[in-house]
């Protein structure tokens, strides 16, 4: 695949501008003698999630007889995907970081079945979940929440690449050739399809890690793809884009409406439906800790800078540095919420 003329220079210019802005934020956040921190500055110890797809190989794993498959990354936090086979057609969940990963997904389906890929569901509007859309057959209908569609309509690949550059170590080559292919069909809260003897659903329960997290669910197998709403085994949530209370309410609605046995997370190892309860308990704990710190007049920097994930929440060893950063991010957001005047 070759990039369009001028694409790389445009992306690099956008990246430079992004780094300049980041540098300004870091300078501002370094003066912490009063405990003040710009609201949008990452906390000390935060690490961008490692998403570079260059060495990613997806493992096909059968989750339920009759055609429910996870596609699991061989690196600790790169993107997972999956597909569901019915009597008539195939539905794929997420298309991966770029055309190479998208083609891996297509090839994995072809090794299992000759049935056509008729549907591709995107679980959010982040590039690592949707940049492979463009290599899927034109007859495959792309499905996304209306919120995901709206988030993508006003952006470009170079802009998204610049924002994502820290997650790939600044390697812009991973975006070469990517074309932005948007959804053919959108939904507000619920969507479903019969693939021929097997129903698959897509749900938007509310904002979580992002404003547009979608859960894909196979009722008869009790398997769910959680996108970024729930990461894999040995993780905690990351309230990157929204509030702690809002995230918890979204998870509560998910728990009420779906009976999940197995979760294929957007990132990380397979986990069980019990992870939703653990995530809710974690967010409760973060909110309590933040309210206590505000009540005790602890400066936000003192509260956040050296915090570690409470021991009751087990973290997978390879993910400890990443989850520590997510935890501090969550504490910082919860502190800001606790400080906000109540209307």
C-alpha positions as a printed NumPy array, in Angstrom:
array([[  0.   ,   0.   ,   0.   ],
       [  1.243,   3.473,  -0.777],
       [  0.293,   6.718,   0.909],
       [ -1.45 ,   9.546,  -0.878],
       [  0.823,  12.415,  -2.021],
       [  1.451,  14.862,   0.793],
       [ -0.12 ,  12.621,   3.448],
       [  3.062,  12.036,   5.466],
       [  4.086,  15.699,   5.484],
       [  0.584,  16.731,   6.562],
       [  0.591,  14.186,   9.358],
       [  4.06 ,  15.221,  10.516],
       [  3.033,  18.87 ,  10.588],
       [ -0.008,  17.981,  12.646],
       [  2.176,  15.87 ,  14.941],
       [  4.628,  18.753,  15.492],
       [  1.769,  21.051,  16.408],
       [  0.421,  18.418,  18.789],
       [  3.81 ,  17.97 ,  20.449],
       [  4.22 ,  21.717,  20.855],
       [  0.873,  21.884,  22.63 ],
       [  1.801,  18.888,  24.761],
       [  5.096,  20.516,  25.655],
       [  3.27 ,  23.638,  26.808],
       [  1.037,  21.52 ,  29.017],
       [  4.023,  19.682,  30.477],
       [  5.815,  22.931,  31.289],
       [  2.685,  24.225,  32.966],
       [  2.217,  21.026,  34.937],
       [  5.816,  20.943,  36.154],
       [  5.21 ,  23.887,  38.503],
       [  3.327,  21.94 ,  41.139],
       [  4.415,  23.665,  44.33 ],
       [  0.815,  24.623,  45.12 ],
       [ -0.639,  21.3  ,  44.027],
       [ -2.353,  22.895,  41.021],
       [ -2.527,  20.996,  37.748],
       [ -4.036,  21.971,  34.416],
       [ -7.258,  19.971,  34.073],
       [ -6.206,  18.449,  30.739],
       [ -2.612,  17.538,  31.69 ],
       [ -1.838,  13.813,  32.071],
       [ -0.782,  12.901,  35.616],
       [  2.792,  11.937,  36.534],
       [  3.545,   8.364,  35.5  ],
       [  0.911,   8.254,  32.771],
       [  1.946,   6.132,  29.777],
       [  0.103,   6.108,  26.443],
       [ -1.317,   2.665,  25.671],
       [  1.103,   0.704,  23.43 ],
       [ -0.875,   0.123,  20.244],
       [  1.737,  -0.185,  17.487],
       [  0.423,  -2.915,  15.152],
       [  3.685,  -3.638,  13.324],
       [  4.381,  -6.969,  15.045],
       [  0.798,  -7.882,  15.859],
       [ -0.41 , -11.335,  14.884],
       [ -4.003, -12.234,  15.708],
       [ -4.771, -15.663,  17.146],
       [ -8.143, -17.161,  16.189],
       [ -9.853, -18.73 ,  19.196],
       [-13.211, -20.525,  19.163],
       [-15.399, -19.331,  22.038],
       [-18.662, -21.106,  21.299],
       [-19.577, -24.028,  19.065],
       [-21.415, -22.913,  15.991],
       [-19.2  , -19.994,  15.127],
       [-18.204, -17.388,  17.742],
       [-14.523, -16.503,  17.459],
       [-12.162, -14.101,  19.207],
       [ -9.146, -12.67 ,  17.395],
       [ -6.563, -12.04 ,  20.094],
       [ -3.438,  -9.931,  19.763],
       [ -0.069, -11.487,  20.577],
       [  1.087,  -8.277,  22.314],
       [ -0.162,  -7.22 ,  25.772],
       [ -2.394,  -4.258,  24.871],
       [ -2.728,  -4.09 ,  21.086],
       [ -6.225,  -4.463,  19.646],
       [ -8.331,  -7.599,  19.653],
       [-11.216,  -8.274,  17.267],
       [-13.496, -11.185,  16.42 ],
       [-16.244, -12.578,  14.249],
       [-19.519, -14.48 ,  14.387],
       [-20.573, -17.029,  11.763],
       [-24.237, -17.698,  11.01 ],
       [-25.878, -20.   ,   8.472],
       [-26.045, -17.16 ,   5.946],
       [-23.337, -14.624,   6.731],
       [-20.483, -13.412,   8.929],
       [-20.328, -10.388,  11.225],
       [-16.904,  -8.978,  12.183],
       [-16.211,  -6.91 ,  15.287],
       [-13.702,  -4.102,  14.67 ],
       [-11.339,  -3.861,  11.72 ],
       [ -8.   ,  -3.174,  13.411],
       [ -5.366,  -0.474,  13.255],
       [ -4.663,  -0.369,   9.528],
       [ -5.078,  -2.231,   6.272],
       [ -2.575,  -4.944,   7.215],
       [ -4.495,  -5.827,  10.374],
       [ -7.805,  -5.533,   8.557],
       [ -6.561,  -8.052,   5.984],
       [ -5.431, -10.369,   8.801],
       [ -9.012, -10.323,  10.098],
       [-10.463, -11.049,   6.659],
       [ -7.995, -13.912,   6.138],
       [ -8.866, -15.365,   9.552],
       [-12.542, -15.449,   8.585],
       [-11.732, -17.118,   5.254],
       [ -9.764, -19.867,   7.024],
       [-12.89 , -20.734,   9.025],
       [-15.73 , -20.26 ,   6.548],
       [-16.544, -19.41 ,   2.969],
       [-19.627, -17.434,   4.002],
       [-19.564, -13.733,   3.083],
       [-18.698, -10.939,   5.515],
       [-21.937,  -8.972,   5.414],
       [-21.504,  -6.823,   8.554],
       [-18.644,  -5.045,  10.315],
       [-19.401,  -3.415,  13.676],
       [-17.066,  -0.702,  15.024],
       [-17.022,  -0.523,  18.828],
       [-15.896,   3.112,  19.025],
       [-14.438,   5.973,  16.994],
       [-10.75 ,   5.396,  17.767],
       [ -8.482,   4.741,  14.79 ],
       [ -7.051,   1.516,  16.153],
       [-10.563,   0.021,  15.993],
       [-11.71 ,   1.437,  12.635],
       [ -8.735,   2.212,  10.379],
       [ -8.945,  -1.242,   8.772],
       [-12.508,  -0.577,   7.536],
       [-11.393,   0.389,   4.065],
       [-10.012,  -3.053,   3.125],
       [-13.288,  -4.863,   3.813],
       [-15.501,  -5.822,   0.856],
       [-17.729,  -2.996,  -0.386],
       [-20.769,  -5.212,   0.097],
       [-19.992,  -5.477,   3.827],
       [-22.174,  -2.981,   5.71 ],
       [-20.322,  -1.066,   8.405],
       [-22.364,  -0.524,  11.565],
       [-21.559,   2.033,  14.279],
       [-23.299,   4.045,  16.939],
       [-24.458,   7.461,  15.799],
       [-22.027,   8.973,  18.302],
       [-19.086,   7.186,  16.692],
       [-20.212,   8.282,  13.252],
       [-20.572,  11.907,  14.336],
       [-17.148,  11.867,  16.002],
       [-15.482,  10.708,  12.781],
       [-17.33 ,  12.918,  10.31 ],
       [-15.394,  16.035,  11.221],
       [-11.868,  14.654,  11.229],
       [ -9.158,  13.38 ,   8.868],
       [ -6.6  ,  10.589,   8.923],
       [ -3.633,  13.002,   9.43 ],
       [ -5.395,  14.644,  12.384],
       [ -6.165,  11.298,  13.972],
       [ -2.638,  10.01 ,  13.276],
       [ -1.154,  13.04 ,  15.042],
       [ -3.305,  12.431,  18.115],
       [ -2.442,   8.725,  18.121],
       [  1.296,   9.143,  17.466],
       [  2.316,   8.683,  21.147],
       [  0.609,   5.262,  21.176],
       [  2.848,   4.008,  18.345],
       [  6.129,   5.587,  19.472],
       [  5.809,   8.32 ,  16.848],
       [  5.968,   5.78 ,  13.994],
       [  3.685,   7.404,  11.413],
       [  4.43 ,   4.666,   8.876],
       [  1.716,   2.513,  10.488],
       [ -0.901,   4.931,   9.106],
       [  0.357,   4.763,   5.495],
       [ -2.386,   4.013,   2.996],
       [ -5.208,   4.227,   5.53 ],
       [ -8.476,   5.612,   4.179],
       [-11.313,   6.801,   6.386],
       [-14.345,   4.624,   5.615],
       [-17.36 ,   5.597,   7.702],
       [-20.387,   3.584,   8.776],
       [-23.13 ,   2.731,   6.293],
       [-25.699,   2.352,   9.066],
       [-25.917,   3.908,  12.524],
       [-27.998,   3.337,  15.64 ],
       [-28.756,   5.317,  18.783],
       [-28.902,   2.666,  21.502],
       [-29.588,  -0.814,  20.083],
       [-29.097,  -2.688,  16.822],
       [-29.392,  -6.385,  15.961],
       [-29.154,  -8.764,  13.024],
       [-29.933, -12.428,  12.329],
       [-26.987, -14.065,  10.543],
       [-29.019, -17.203,   9.946],
       [-29.818, -19.043,  13.163],
       [-27.656, -16.721,  15.232],
       [-28.534, -13.217,  16.43 ],
       [-25.936, -10.571,  17.178],
       [-26.672,  -7.316,  18.985],
       [-24.879,  -3.991,  19.349],
       [-25.608,  -1.72 ,  22.317],
       [-24.712,   1.766,  23.442],
       [-25.275,   1.957,  27.21 ],
       [-23.646,   5.349,  27.764],
       [-20.22 ,   6.947,  27.891],
       [-17.349,   5.127,  29.542],
       [-13.728,   5.184,  28.433],
       [-14.962,   7.132,  25.391],
       [-18.175,   9.019,  24.623],
       [-19.231,   6.314,  22.136],
       [-18.369,   2.882,  23.567],
       [-20.349,   0.075,  21.921],
       [-20.797,  -3.481,  23.207],
       [-21.395,  -6.304,  20.707],
       [-23.252,  -9.28 ,  22.193],
       [-24.154, -12.814,  21.08 ],
       [-27.078, -13.811,  23.337],
       [-27.054, -17.573,  22.831],
       [-23.303, -17.788,  23.517],
       [-23.29 , -15.046,  26.204],
       [-20.162, -13.595,  24.596],
       [-19.583,  -9.832,  24.466],
       [-17.   ,  -7.66 ,  22.746],
       [-16.561,  -4.72 ,  25.105],
       [-14.366,  -2.411,  23.026],
       [-12.712,   0.028,  25.416],
       [-15.518,  -0.029,  27.986],
       [-13.954,  -3.055,  29.735],
       [-10.338,  -4.   ,  29.156],
       [ -8.966,  -7.508,  29.683],
       [ -8.196,  -9.659,  32.688],
       [ -6.076,  -7.914,  35.324],
       [ -6.977,  -4.329,  34.393],
       [ -8.891,  -1.322,  35.664],
       [-11.049,   1.124,  33.7  ],
       [ -9.671,   4.318,  32.202],
       [-12.004,   7.316,  32.366],
       [-10.183,   8.985,  29.517],
       [-13.048,  10.942,  28.037],
       [-15.772,  11.181,  30.641],
       [-16.751,  11.263,  34.274],
       [-16.37 ,   8.602,  36.95 ],
       [-20.058,   8.609,  37.917],
       [-21.132,   8.458,  34.269],
       [-18.821,   5.503,  33.613],
       [-20.212,   3.65 ,  36.606],
       [-23.805,   4.29 ,  35.511],
       [-22.979,   2.894,  32.055],
       [-21.562,  -0.277,  33.602],
       [-24.622,  -0.624,  35.847],
       [-26.894,  -0.487,  32.809],
       [-24.708,  -3.05 ,  31.023],
       [-24.992,  -5.393,  34.032],
       [-28.773,  -5.103,  34.107],
       [-29.352,  -5.715,  30.409],
       [-26.82 ,  -8.376,  29.381],
       [-25.987, -11.744,  30.942],
       [-22.329, -12.001,  29.927],
       [-20.197, -15.085,  30.491],
       [-17.156, -14.206,  28.349],
       [-15.751, -10.801,  27.432],
       [-13.502, -10.207,  24.455],
       [-11.983,  -6.851,  25.409],
       [-10.773,  -4.305,  22.911],
       [ -7.381,  -4.607,  24.616],
       [ -5.942,  -7.293,  26.856],
       [ -6.669, -10.913,  27.734],
       [-10.064, -12.611,  27.669],
       [-12.034, -12.117,  30.855],
       [-15.445, -12.956,  32.321],
       [-18.618, -11.01 ,  32.919],
       [-17.524, -10.629,  36.54 ],
       [-15.068,  -7.968,  35.342],
       [-17.989,  -5.538,  35.003],
       [-18.659,  -5.81 ,  38.741],
       [-14.972,  -5.348,  39.541],
       [-14.869,  -2.231,  37.357],
       [-17.891,  -0.782,  39.183],
       [-16.282,  -1.507,  42.568],
       [-13.069,   0.149,  41.429],
       [-14.864,   3.309,  40.296],
       [-16.723,   3.423,  43.631],
       [-13.383,   3.245,  45.418],
       [-11.831,   5.995,  43.292],
       [-14.76 ,   8.289,  43.997],
       [-14.516,   7.662,  47.762],
       [-10.752,   8.298,  47.778],
       [-11.168,  11.541,  45.833],
       [-13.927,  12.882,  48.068],
       [-11.824,  12.095,  51.118],
       [ -8.792,  13.879,  49.661],
       [-10.85 ,  16.957,  48.819],
       [-12.423,  16.923,  52.28 ],
       [ -8.966,  16.711,  53.882],
       [ -7.721,  19.528,  51.586],
       [ -4.987,  17.335,  50.097],
       [ -3.52 ,  19.068,  46.991],
       [ -4.33 ,  17.197,  43.798],
       [ -0.656,  16.633,  42.98 ],
       [ -0.012,  15.057,  46.384],
       [ -3.117,  12.905,  45.957],
       [ -2.266,  11.675,  42.469],
       [  1.495,  11.677,  41.837],
       [  2.594,   8.555,  43.721],
       [ -0.714,   6.688,  43.898],
       [ -0.818,   2.982,  43.112],
       [ -3.766,   0.747,  42.328],
       [ -5.312,  -0.599,  45.575],
       [ -4.172,  -4.176,  46.209],
       [ -7.726,  -5.528,  46.167],
       [ -7.772,  -4.926,  42.397],
       [ -5.447,  -7.461,  40.785],
       [ -3.335,  -6.094,  37.943],
       [ -1.614,  -8.317,  35.366],
       [  2.143,  -7.936,  35.942],
       [  3.045,  -6.739,  32.409],
       [  0.373,  -4.043,  32.678],
       [  1.305,  -2.564,  36.066],
       [  3.019,   0.591,  34.678],
       [  0.18 ,   1.242,  32.223],
       [ -2.568,   0.636,  34.799],
       [ -0.761,   2.805,  37.36 ],
       [ -0.976,   5.683,  34.903],
       [ -4.642,   4.954,  34.227],
       [ -5.304,   4.876,  37.985],
       [ -3.692,   8.267,  38.502],
       [ -5.672,   9.641,  35.563],
       [ -8.891,   8.342,  37.166],
       [ -7.978,   9.81 ,  40.55 ],
       [ -7.253,  13.176,  38.97 ],
       [-10.613,  13.174,  37.184],
       [-12.472,  12.061,  40.306],
       [-10.75 ,  14.81 ,  42.316],
       [-11.878,  17.436,  39.784],
       [-15.425,  16.085,  39.983],
       [-15.368,  16.176,  43.777],
       [-14.177,  19.795,  43.633],
       [-16.894,  20.862,  41.183],
       [-19.75 ,  22.898,  42.698],
       [-22.964,  20.926,  43.075],
       [-25.894,  22.408,  41.128]])
